[in-house]
Amino acid sequence: MSEIRYCKLTQKEVIIAHNRLKRPSGLNQYEKLDQDSKGCPFERGNEEFTPNEIYRINDSSGNWLCRVVPNLYKALSLEDAQGSFKEEFYEKKGGFGAHEVVIETPIHNLQMPNFSQEQFFIYLSVLRHRFKELQKDQRLQYISIFKNSGKNAGASIYHAHSQIIAMPTLPLEVQKQMNFQKDYFTQHSRTLLDDLVYEERYIQKRILFQNSSFIAYCPYASLFAFEVIVANTISADSIEGCSDDALKDLSQILQKVFTSYSNALGEFDFNMIFYNSAVNIDKELQKSNRFYLKIIPRLYNIAGFELSTSIMINPMPPEEAVKLLIKES
């Protein structure tokens, strides 16, 4: 039987519909991007084809292991105007902000599901550094970090990369969720995510992996099949609040999660989203929010019902997803 579940973290409903797995399209509609390394601007040796480098981490020989460059097709720019402007009957804002690309590895055919813990640590260290540097600009309020991997997830280049977009305002959906968590903290003197982690540990049905700093679980009202949340248990409100030891713990968790994904799903497209608190604004808002990641395998396309109601239909109950992922870990 189908169920309608409610997610306390996102305040969204989702329909868990087991029998949807029997549709002719199935689940994993995997379509490969062009994997040819020839002419790839993210290849080591092709640095001249990217904008001027912002940051890098090198190996002992001086070769880069992970580097950051401005997005060539940037959505926002630090050179653009800031502020709100009137245009006839309409309101618009300048395109002020930052848009960066994190080139995760110099190895063209190395994808995140095959990263070692050390490669995850290097990648996460770069993200932490960029978050810390960007938030120094007092004009910025929100730093979005995300990864699109594969066509179904919105990627246009095969070479492993992530993106960072820093904005001078809080997106409405982000503001809504953060305010909800602030209200929860005011009422209970505890953060919502801390309570959700407590509940998952108590129930013991949806936990994948955990260590001293992070816990990975499939949320009760998963919007997508095999969706995983990786939450910190050290009271960090952003990736900046994670020490090297915490990032090593996160690297261990991510390596285990992606190994399980690969064994269970084969090749798959996915989005990975880093949920950090806002910057340079209300300190109470920051204190009441927690840093976490969400990994969303893109195994099927959303259609008319989802678009018209904003309610997702998930054909894979999270309890079953956990069993399969742990079996394949």
N, C-alpha and C positions, 0 to 999 in steps of 0.2 A: 504494500500500500504506500501511496505517496504521503508526504508530511510537509507541513509549512513550519519552518523553524525561524526563530528570531535571533539575530546576532546582537548581543549586548554591547559589543565594541563598536560596530558600525551603525547600529540601530536600523538594520535592514532585514527584510524577510527573504527567505530563500525556499524554493520548493525542492525537496529531496524526492526524486522520482526514479525509483530503481528500474522500472520497466523501460525507461528511455534508452537504456543500453542496448536494447534489442532492435533499435532503429537500423535500417540498412546502412547508414553512414558510419555506424559504430562510433568509436571514440577518437582514436588517434589519426586525424587527417593530416599526416605529416607531409609537407612539401618542402623540398630542400631549396635553399638559396644557392646561387652560383658559388661553388667552393673553389674556383680557380684562383690561385694566388697571384697570377700574372697581373701586374698593374695595381695590386691592392695598395692603397695609400697607407695602410696600417702595418705593412711589412717592415721589419728591420731592414734598413738600407734605403727605404723610400721616404725618409723623413722630410725631404724637400717638397713632398706633395701634400703636406699638412700645414696649417698655419703655425706660427712660431710657438714653440713648446712653452708650457706654463710650469710643469713640474715633472720630475721623473725619479724613479728608484733604479740604481744600477747594480750590476753584479760586481765582483771583485776585480774584473778586468775592464770595468768602465762601460760595458754594454748595458743598454737599458732593459729592464725586466717589466716595467710598467710605466707608462707615460701619459701625461694629460696635455691636451691641446684645445684651443677654442674650436667650437663646432663651425665647420665651414658654412653650414646653412643654419646659422644661429636663429633661434626664436626671439631671444632678447640680447641686448648688448649694453655694456657699461658706457659706451659712447653715445647711446641714444638719450633723448630728453626724458626727464622725469617729471611727473606731475600730471594733472588732469586738465583737459582742454575742451572747449565747447566747439562743436562743428555743426552749425545750423541748429537743428533740433536734437542733435545727438551729443553724447558725451564720449570722449576717448581719452586714453592715457598714452604717454610716450612709452616706447619699447625698452625702457631701462631695465637692466638686469644682467645676468651672465648665463652663458650656455657653453658647457665644456664637454669634451669627450674623453673618457678614460679608456685608453687602449690597454687592455688587461694583460696581454702577453705578446711577445714578439713572434710566437710560433703560430703560423696561420691556421693550422688545422687543429689546434688545441682549444677545445671548448670547456666551459665551466664544469660539466659533469665529470671531466677527467682531470681537474685541477688537484694537485697535492695540497696538503695542509699548508705547506710553506708558500705556495702560490696564492692561496686564499689570504694568508696573512699579509703578503706584500700588497695585494689588491685592496684589502680593507685598510691597511695603513695609509695608502694613497688617498682613499676616500676620507679618512679621518683628517688628514692634513688639509685637503681642499675645503672640507667643511669648516675647519678652524680658521683658515685664511679668509674665506668668503664672509664669514660672520663678523669679521673685523670691520667690514663696511657697514656703518650704522644705518645706511639707507635701505638695507636688505632685511626682509622679515621672514622669508621662508626659503629653505634650500631643499629642493626635490632631487633625490638620487634614485635612479631607476635603471633597469637593464631590460632591453627587448632582445630576445634571442629567437631567431627564426621568423619566417614570413607571417605565420599566424599571430605572432606577438608584435608585429610592426617593425621588425628589423629590415634594413635595406642592404646591409653589408654583412657578409658571413663572419669575418674576422671578429673575435670576441671583444666586445666593448660595452661600456656603460655610459650613461649621460648624467650630467648635473645641470639643473636649471635653478638659478637663484633669482628670487622675485622680490620686488619692493612692497608687495602686499600679500596677505594670506588668501589663498583660494577659498571660495565660499564653502566647499565641502570639507576642506581641512579645518577651517575656522569652526564649522558646526561640530565636527567631531572633537576638536580640542576643547571647545566650550562645554560640551557634554561631559568630557572627562574632568574638567575643572569643577563643574557642578557636583559630580560624583565625589570628588575629593573633598569639597567643602562639606558635603553631607556626611561622609563616612570617615574622613581623616585617613583614607587609604586610596591609592590609585586603583582605577578600574582594572588595568592590566595585571597588577599584583594580585587582585582578587580572582581574576580569571585563571591565572597560573595556579593559585591555591586550589581552585575548584578542579582543574584538570589533574592536579596531583592527587587530589582526594578521590576522584572518580576512577582514574587509572585506565581509561578506555581509549584515549586518543593521543597519548604521548608516544612520540617516536624516539627521541634521544634527549638526554639532559646531562649537564655537567655543572661545575660550580658557578658558572656565570650566565648560562643560557639554557633554554628549554625549547624543543621543537615539538609541535603538536598540530594535528588537523583540527581546526575549530569546529565546534558543535554545529554551527550553521554555515558550513563552508559554501561559498558562492560558486566555486568551481570544483570539478573532480580533482582529487589529490592536492588540493590547496593546503599549504603548510604555513603556519606562523612560527617564527623564531623570536622569542621574547627574552629580554635580558632580565636577570634576577638580582642585579647589583644596583638598582635604582638610578640608572643612567637615563637622562632625558634625550640624549643624542649620541651619535657615534663618537663625538668628541669626548664624552664622559667615560669611554672605554679605555682602560689601560692596555699595555701590550699583552699582559696575561689574559685579560678579558677578550682581546681580539684573537688570541691563540685559541681560547675556548670556542669562540664563534667560528673560527676556521675549522676546528674539529667537527663541530655540529654540521656546518655546511657541507664539508666533505662527505660526511656520512649520509646526509639527506640526498645529495645529488648522486651518490653511488646507489642508493636505494631506488631513486627515480630511474636511473639508467637500467638497472637490472629488471625493474618492473615494467617500464614503458618503452625501452629501446631508445631510439632517437626521438626527441620531442621538442616542441617550441615552448617557451615560457617567458613570463614577465617576473622580474624580481624587484620589489619596491621597498625602499628604506623609509620608515616612518620616524622622522626626527621631530622634536618639538620646534616651535617657532623660535626665532632669534631676535634680539634687540627690541623686544616688547615686553608685555606683562610678565613679570617674574613668577607670579602665581600660576599663570598658564603653563609656563615651563615646568614648574615643580610638580604639577598634577598630571603631566604626561610622561609616558615611558617610551624609550626607543625600542622598536621592533622591526622585523623584516617580514614580508609576505612573499611567498613564492607561489606563482599561479601557472601550472602547466596549461597550455592553450591547445587542448585536445579536440575541441569542437568549436563551431562558430555559434555566436548568439544570434537570435532571430527576432521575429516580430513581437512575440509576447514579451521578451526581455526588454526590447527597446520601448515598447508602449507602456509598460508598467514599472520598469526598473526593478522587477523581481526576477532573479535568476532561477533557472531550473537546473539542478545538479543531479546527474544520474548515478553518482557514486556516494553512498553514505560515508561520512568521514571515519566511522568505526571500521568499515570494511577496507577503506583506503589504508588506514594504519596497519591493519593486519597484513595486507599485501606488501606494503613498504618495509615493514619489519622483517617479514619473511625473506625479502630480497636484499636485505642489508648485508 
